[in-house]
Amino acid sequence: MKKLIQPLLAIGLAGVVAAPAAFAQQLEEIIVTATKRETSLQDVPISVTAVMGEAILQGGFSDIEDLSTFIPNLQIRDGFTGQAMAIRGVGSDPGNEAFEQGVAQFHDGVYYGRDTLNQNLFFDMERVEVVRGPQPTFAGQSATAGAINYISRKPGDQFEANVTVQYGSDEESSLEIGVGGPVSDTFALRFSGRFYELDDAGYTDLVTGAPTGTKENTAVRLIGVWTPTDRLDITFKAEHNDVFQIGTPNEHTRCELRPQFADAFIAFGFKDACAMDSLANGNNLAALDGVYASGGANDLWDAAEAIDQALGGLAPGDPNGWTPAGSPVPRGLNLIREYNVPQEREHTSDVFLVDLNWQLGDYTLSSITSYAAYDKHDWLDPDHTSFAIFSDERSEDFSQTAQELRLSSPVDQTFSWMVGAYYQQADNDLSLDIFLPHAAGPPIRAVPPEPGAIAMSDGVDLTEEATWTSAFFMGTWSLSDTVRLNLGGRYQDIQKDGFQTVSGASLFPGNTSFYDSGPRTLATPVAVESSTDEFLPEVGVQWNTSDDVMLYFRYAEAVLAGGFVVTPPIFQNLAETYTPEFSEGYEVGLKGRFAGGSVEFNVTLYDVDFTDFQTSSFDRQSSTFVTTNAGAAHTTGIEFDGRWAVSDNFTLGFGGALNEAEYDIFLDGCSNTLLIKQFELANPGEDCFVDLAGQSLPNSPDWEFVLSPTYDFNIGNYGAVLSANMVFRDDVHLNDSFDGVSSYDPLNSLVGSSHRIDLRLAISPTDGSWEVALYGRDVTDERVQTGGAFDLVQKSTDPTVYDGGGIQRARGARWGLQGSYFFGN
């Protein structure tokens, strides 16, 4: 990879310099706030991709995961427990419920550190900025991989309104509205909202036939701007999101149907549950047909006995049969309430802020006071079958208050500067319960089963209080008319105090719920704490080689806070913690406008090292969910983007990345089931470990390229726009839900090179008051794999094959209509 970078950089720069001298039009300037000042994108010495609100609206993107498909070096994947987000291949997996994200998010200056808020709806956006690399000064909070800034649209100086309606062939519908303008000479308001619904995600439930993976999301926002004088403006915002989803389906791709090799991984005597689902329900779950098994409507005993009867009445315990002898799993668990709740995820969030900017002479005092909170409640099915084996309930009550103050000098002086301070208080009450199909084992429990219990629930609770305090500065010294030196840094202090408690609930004969006999039994809580105290420097140099070309160098360090381990409590040690993750790296870049302003080209060469790298994975050998600091990793490569106004009516946007993201130090347990079986045969009684040094990080393709052409033309008296979004990617390893970084089963985790093409044709009158568009998304219907299904209760004892497993796929081709009406601007 490193050998390729220099020649590729030289070729790219030569191509831009050799571009034609003049074109028909100049590109419109893009303004960003990645450095907490309004600055031209071409003047910011950081790798930034900005997506404007118009493009988000026209693309119909529902959230940041949807948009990330077309942003190089940004990977977001929705999995069983939440969303994994990465920049340049590095981020945080949601396997640990208490993780902060290594990609920090800020919506109108309010920090979003939890993956739950990734799923909030996109609507009425001014733009989205993706800032790559360590960001200590202007982001600060845990931005070891980078940051994403979301900027909402504010009311303008005249009344305006818009409404956009969309309906697609997969029963995907959306209604977005925005209305606002001046209320008086000094006060303006804007109200906006969106309703988004997806009724056909391409999956149906095996037993009920009901669609799964469906969504119904609602969001509203009110922004007020008060400008009592020309030197003071105050912005008020209130926003509410309600996000609901039925399941995160994974299709099985293989089951062990041979009884002599079929064996359940953790279901005590029963054989491969995926195979039982196939045999009992008459459906080949290994076929990629969108049929997905979930819930607990069926009883294991009934299915096993029916299969044995069909095989000629085999007796319980027969090695050729499916009914176990002496299993502790009771009959009738499919009648218990906890196994009959639809698999669903829901959260509601509220955000309030007051943003003040006050001109004090030549200086600007800025303040952001904010409150953010969400309530989350999930019901999950860890076994991915139609049987009552496991059920998983999770809830989270999170709130955060924050205050940021900044004092900034004017920018048009020899030494300009900004100083600031930040304080944040966050409280989180998190609860997780796993409902088990028996009361036997594990041998050590903090809350043992009560006498006479036939099944048991293991739970874990965390009450966390976190205080973030920091001070930061950035100074720019103009050494000459063309050379500037940037010096900055942030002192960061993060203190977390928590109480972790293990809980249990017992199921007795005749009960219809685990809680019929009373509430959960709690063990004595254990106090835990985590502390992070660091100074994080940032230094850079900018050289304007001409009015239109800038070269820059930047070095920065960042820290991702340590914290507590909250994962399913089976075999888990209480009060486990993990330590902070550190990143340090540099980037060298060029930003330029060429050919009279009709070509814009930005390119960045980067190299970032990560130490004490935070990971969460599932170790199949010990049945343990492991959150730890893995060792070291690096990401190095080259990324570029730009725009080319080819003519007055044809513009080409483009971008891409060549990225090497690898582990440098990581000795991990063998999650790959074939490796485990082969190792155990050769080394009886020993634990299997593999050295992943040199292995690629998951979700990090070696290359990806994006093209976004737009062509304007006339159809009679109407204007028309034909546009596309196209992405092409190299093959990539995916990390499964719960399999974490160490699962490289090539049958389920390796995705070959892929592409996606979205098309849109829009027609509007010359005054632009309305628009009607026909769109097609993923028009080649590739249905690329986006995730994998872990094999918690699917196992083969055949030492030559992998265990059961499955994949998660994109929705495939869909078509629809989008109509918009605009009043005012």
DASULGI-V14227 format. One line per field, one symbol per residue. ss: DSSP state (2 for helix, 1 for strand, 0 for the rest). phi: phi as a letter, one per 30 degrees, with the letter a starting at -180 (. if undefined). psi: psi as a letter, one per 20 degrees, with the letter a starting at -180 (. if undefined). A space follows every 50 residues. Layout:
ss = ???
phi = ???
psi = ???
//
This chain:
ss = 02222222222222222000000000000011000000112220000111 11222222200002222200000111110000111110011100000000 00111110011100222220000011111111000000000000011111 11000000011111111100011111111111000011111111111100 00111000001100111111111111111001111111111111110000 11110000000100000000002222222220000000001100000102 22222222220000000000000000000000222022200001111111 11111111110011111111111111111100000010001111111111 11111111000000111111111111111111111000000000000000 00001111111111111111111111110000111111111111111111 11111110000000000000110001111111111111111111000011 11111111110011000000000000110011111111111111222011 11111111111001111110000111111001111111111111111001 11111111111111101110002222222222000000111000010000 00111111111111100111111111111001100000022200022221 10011111111111000001111111100000001111100000010000 0000111110000111111111100
phi = .ddddddddddddddddddedbbdbcdddccbbdcibdbdedccdbdbcc cdeddddddiddadddddecceibbbbdbeclccbbchicabdddcdcdd ddcdbbchicdcccdededdddahcdabccccjebddccidhcdclbbcc bddcdccbdababbcbbcdchcbabbbabaldcbdbbbbbcbaacbbbcb cjbbdedciddbidbbbbbbbbbbbcbdbdcbbbccbbbbbbcbbcibdb ddcabdddddcdaddbchjddeddddddddcibdddddbidbcajbdcce dedddddddddjiddeiddccbcdcidddddiddcdedcbcedabbbcbb bbbbccbbdcidcbcbbbcbbbabcbbbcbbddhbdcdcbbbcbbabbbb cbbbbbbbdddcbebcabbabbbbbbbbcbbbbcccdacdhddcbdbddd eidcabccbbbbcbbbbcbabbbbbbcddadbbbccbalbcbbbcbbbbc bcbabcccejdcadcdckddccdddcdbbbbbbbccdbbabcbddadcbb cbbbbabbbcedlccbbeddidddidbbcdcbbbabbbbbbacbhiicbb bbbbcbabcbbhddbbbccddchccccacdkbabbblbbbalbbddadbb bbcaalacbccbdcbacbddddddddddddddbeicddbbccejddddib ddbabbbbdbbcacbicccbbcbabbbbbddadccddididccbdddbcc cdebabbcbabbbadddidbabbcbbbhddhdhddcabcdcdbbbcdddc bdddlabcbddidabacbbbbbbid
psi = ghhhgghhgggghhhghjqqhqrhqqqpqpprkhkjqoqphijolqoppp pqhghgghijphahgghhhjoqkoppppagiapppqpkipbpqjhohjpr qioqqpokippoiqhhihiqqpqlqgrppooqrpmhgigfnkmhhaqppp oqprqajqpqqqppppprikkpqqppqppraphahipqqpprrppppoin jjqqpgghjqqrjqqoqqqqqpppopnhrjjpqppqppqppopppornqp pqiqqniohiippqhjjmhqaohgggggghjkpniipmjjppprakhqpg gggghhghghjklqqpiphjaioqpjpiprqjhiipgijkpqoqppqpqp ppqooppponcirppqpopqppqqpqpqpqnhilrjqnfqqoppqpopqp qqpppqpqrqilrgoqrpqrqpppppppopppppoqkrjprrhoqhnqqq piqirqpprqqpoppppppqprqpqoonhaiipqppparpppppppprpp pqrqqqpqpiqjqijhjrrqpprpqppqqpppoqporpqrpponiahipp qqqppqqrppqabqonrpjpjppqkqrqrqqqqprrqprppqprlkjipp ppqppqopppqlppqprpohgjkpopprohdqrqpqapqqraqonhahjp poqrrrqopooqphoooqqnhohhggghghhhmpiqqpqqojpiqqqqkn qhqqqppnqppprqncjqqqpprqppqpqrqqpqprpiibhjoloihhip prqrrpppqpoqpqrhikirppqpqpplhilhlqpirqpqmhkoqpioji qraraarpqrhapqqaqppqpppb.
//
